[in-house]
């Protein structure tokens, strides 16, 4: 969890029961040349998957959200 929290784009990390052990919430903004989805995928490939003990990842990108 600590290694994930050191990544600036990671806003939250949660321990979850079930198939996966951790849920990391990543915040990414679209840029002129690079879309938000592509930034998330690059983050996963270039930073998260290289963390020691990370064996697999599953990336889900929200298409629409509401918060209170």
N, C-alpha and C positions, 0 to 999 in steps of 0.2 A: 504494500500500500504506500509506503513512504517513497519508493522509487517513482510510482505513478504521480504522486502529489508534487514531485519536483518538476514535472513537466508543466510549463506555464499554461498550456491549453486545457489541462485537466482541472475541472472545477470541483468535482466530487468523486470520491471512491467509496463504494459500499460492499460489504461482505454479504453475499446472497446465497440462499440454499438452492440446491438443484443442480442442473447441468454445469453451470459456471460457478466459479468461486468468488469472483469480484465483478462489480459493475462500475465502470469509470464513465463519468459524464464529461464529455469534451465540448468546449465552446469554440466555435470556428465561425469567422465572418468571411463572406465572399469578398474577393478582391477583383480588380479589373481583369487581370490575366488568369487568375486561378479561382475556380468555384469553391464554395464551402465544402461540398462533398469530396472533391479531390484533395483538399487540404487535410480532411479527416483521414482519408485513405493513406496519404503520405505520412501523416503522423503515426498511424498504426504501423506501417511498414518500416519507417525509419527510426522510430523511437520506442514504441511500446513492445513490439515483437523482439527487440534486442535486449530487453530487461531480463536479467538472470531469473530463471525459474518460470518464465512465461513460455508455455508449451503450445498454446493455441489461442486464437482470438476469434471473435464473432462481431462484426461491425454492423450496427443498425443505425441508419440515418433517418431522423425524423423529417417527415415531409410537411407536417403541420402540428402545431402545439398550442396549448392554452395553459396559462398558469394563473393562480390567484394571488 
